[in-house]
Amino acid sequence: MPQKIFLEHTGKADLTQIEHYLKFGGYSSVAKALNTLTPEEVVAEVKKSGLRGRGGAGFSTGMKWSFLDKKSGNPAYLVCNADESEPGTFKDRYLMEFNPHMLLEGMIVSAYALAANTAYIYIRGEYWYLIDILEKAIAQAHAKGFLGKNILGKPYSLEIYVHPGAGAYICGEETALLESLEGKRGNPRIKPPFPAVYGLYGCPTVVNNVETLAAVPWIINNGSAAYATIGIGASTGTKLISACGNVKKRGVYEIELGLPVEEFIFSDEYCGGMANGKKLKACVPGGSSVPVLPAHLLLKTEKGEPRLLTYESLADGGFKTGSMLGSGGFIVYDHEQCMVRNTWNFTRFYRHESCGQCSPCREGTGWMEKILYKIETGKGNMADIDLLWDIQRRIEGNTICPLGDAAAWPVASAIRHFRHEFEWHVTNPAEATKPGAVYNGNLLSVV
Amino acid sequence: MPKVIIDGFEIEVPAGTTILNAARQIGGDLVPPAMCYYSKLKDSGGKCRTCLVKVTKGSNTDPRPMPKLVASCRTVVADGMEVANITSPEVLDARKGVVEFLLINHPLDCPVCDQAGECDLQDLAFEHGSPKTRYEFERRTFEPIDIGDKIKLHMNRCIMCFRCVFLADQLTPERLHGIMNRGDHAEISTYIEKAVDNDFSGNMIDVCPVGALTDRTFRFTSRVWFTNPVLAHRQCNTCCGKTILWMKGDEVLRVSARTTFYGEVEEFICNTCRFEKKNAADWIMEGPADISRHSVIAQNHSHTMQVLKNGVPQYDDSQKPTPKVKSEIE
């Protein structure tokens, strides 16, 4: 049986009730950390475990914590990024809905490690029903003495607050999140300085994803060595993957990093293969921002090795033939789905969500959306495809925050791998714009 | 003091100086253009992305190049840093892209725009833009609105530099305007068209790099290149009273604050000086103003005129940085 960390006990009992959560050994890592470990030892433990940020970037969590400016004399803050808004990603929602105490437990241990006495959960506005669940869980943890003044009789105090956003994707970018948390317009800040030095209210701050924080209790309970044995190479531990698109069994799965992509899609334990007898055409393996991969490059790398669900394997070949693990939003496309329409849809999202602060993203996302709509509706020409390429190239890397890159990559990869389909839209507009039109041209990459 | 090399020119600057300001100390063609950065406004800059440069060597201690192009107005120099601006094709290409992005929704109404001739975007497009647009869709439009009885806001022309917002935040007692909406529909606006009404609000006209905020007392009166800029001052209890009068004959058509070589206001002036004092008799004139611009307005004849003090030409050229022309650098 593959090791499970997040979803081991979900389904056995209502884990939103603290009594049930305690029965499964909940909050034991709080006692262990506060009684036997110093904050520095907790940071060292997390560093050794190889845990990497699960929000998308995959940066070492322990390393991020060690950058926290302890000398400034200002209070430190821990902020949990629960502003999960990436199309295709819904793992944090699942975790918070069914296992909220695990997040709280992870936050208590992490805040202890960072010597933070205030922690915030910045939650996406649309997750209004989760706010109730989390606030009830916080109240229960308070009543049991895991939160508040002098936790478990030790000289350490912590309060956790839930703060809902107002429904902006950009507020998932950590500095925009902090601005929003401060009550300002959610515009990303110009970095440096990084939040570890100048974060919430100008104080040193660590911003971590829900899943990252929720992995901390297991690491403290079982040791970093045990965590590091799960997974392959520098991709340690387990990961929640939210599978959607045209597969038989959509949903949130916990996998050990290193699971082959082919097994994830086709085995009955996970997605169970393609639905409705259709064929696999393409996949976005890490949420809408990461490059889309055609089936042959999804299952095998360019070198012919099987593609694994790890940070390294999915990125193998760079953006030319690879993609990213990202946030684990696994979107699967069958052979009847239109890549042009999909790209247009993604770009529409990025256009809507661009904050409007810096020029390449503000103007470029809108421009790309208009061109893609033009091609999708059969009015495009060949020069438009090259123009799209040119626009995305000039957005990527030239913006304040990664939203510009996130808008550029899907367009770039779609043109790179599915240019023939774009050209088909240009050369056969009548056929391509018919409802339910299926591109049958180049099916080399369909599995 | 850290030493930095920009396009092969070395300069020593105080710690904490940005690449842009270091480049301005060298002067000439290697100075990156800046549409949103304004040295007088705290936190401004980083948004327009026209000043992107390539850091080919981070510093002496960490010689790695920076992975992306950086906004030179917000990146602080480090000792031993090496920067490529006009010597990097990557930077020039990115800048060309930014200019294209800034222009796709900008109306080409220069012929009826008051800012024409002293517009930063015009200069930028002339120097870095393409002769033809590749944008074929309808441009985003807004209705022009009056914010207060003296200022007109043409949101169509706005490039979202945020300068006026920073100005309102930092110079005037209460901020009455800000950014509404987001993305390519973001707009500068007042809350429910409330009038922007305080003593220094007029300065937002001067900080605006384009024709989005214009002086209603000057609108459609004259093209700027037909006026004569004259340095003048008056006794003012609210501000410094040092201004430039834009004159046609004996008529004062417009009053604006004095600007530096890079088009930034030296000292902000009050609305009384700017809007109310339109009589030549209100002012003590010092002589023709040197409008240090590389666009059409610099061709104004008064640029070459010299101030006579006791019969001796006093035109002071020493303040201007020695220009480094592009060919010399390459």
Contacts between the chains, C-beta under 8 A, distances in Angstrom:
chain1	res1	chain2	res2	distance
A	168	B	182	7.4
A	170	B	182	7.6
A	185	B	178	7.7
A	185	B	179	6.5
A	190	B	45	7.8
A	190	B	46	4.1
A	190	B	71	7.0
A	190	B	74	5.1
A	351	B	183	6.1
A	351	B	184	6.8
A	352	B	183	6.4
A	353	B	182	7.7
A	353	B	183	7.0
A	354	B	182	6.8
A	354	B	183	4.0
A	354	B	184	7.0
A	355	B	182	5.2
A	355	B	183	6.8
A	355	B	186	7.7
A	356	B	160	6.2
A	356	B	179	7.3
A	356	B	181	7.4
A	356	B	182	4.8
A	356	B	183	4.7
A	356	B	184	6.6
A	356	B	185	7.5
A	356	B	186	3.4
A	357	B	47	5.4
A	357	B	160	7.2
A	357	B	162	7.7
A	358	B	46	7.5
A	358	B	47	5.0
A	358	B	48	7.1
A	358	B	49	5.5
A	359	B	47	7.3
A	359	B	48	5.5
A	359	B	49	5.5
A	359	B	50	7.8
A	359	B	98	5.6
A	359	B	101	4.8
A	359	B	102	5.3
A	359	B	159	7.0
A	359	B	160	7.3
A	360	B	49	5.8
A	360	B	97	6.7
A	360	B	98	6.1
A	360	B	101	5.3
A	362	B	101	7.6
A	362	B	160	6.6
A	362	B	183	6.0
A	362	B	184	5.2
A	362	B	186	7.1
A	363	B	101	3.9
A	363	B	102	6.9
A	363	B	104	5.4
A	363	B	105	6.2
A	363	B	184	6.1
A	364	B	101	5.6
A	365	B	183	7.0
A	365	B	184	7.1
A	366	B	105	7.9
A	366	B	140	7.9
A	366	B	183	7.1
A	366	B	184	4.0
A	367	B	101	7.6
A	367	B	104	5.9
A	367	B	135	6.6
A	367	B	137	7.7
A	370	B	137	4.7
A	387	B	134	5.8
A	390	B	97	8.0
A	391	B	97	7.9
A	393	B	97	7.9
A	394	B	93	7.4
A	394	B	94	6.4
A	394	B	96	7.9
A	394	B	97	3.1
A	394	B	98	7.6
A	394	B	100	7.6
A	394	B	101	7.5
A	395	B	97	7.9
A	397	B	68	4.6
A	397	B	69	6.6
A	398	B	49	5.5
A	398	B	52	6.2
A	398	B	68	7.5
A	398	B	69	6.1
A	398	B	94	5.2
A	398	B	97	7.0
A	398	B	98	7.0
A	399	B	49	7.1
A	400	B	46	6.3
A	400	B	47	7.1
A	400	B	49	8.0
A	400	B	71	7.9
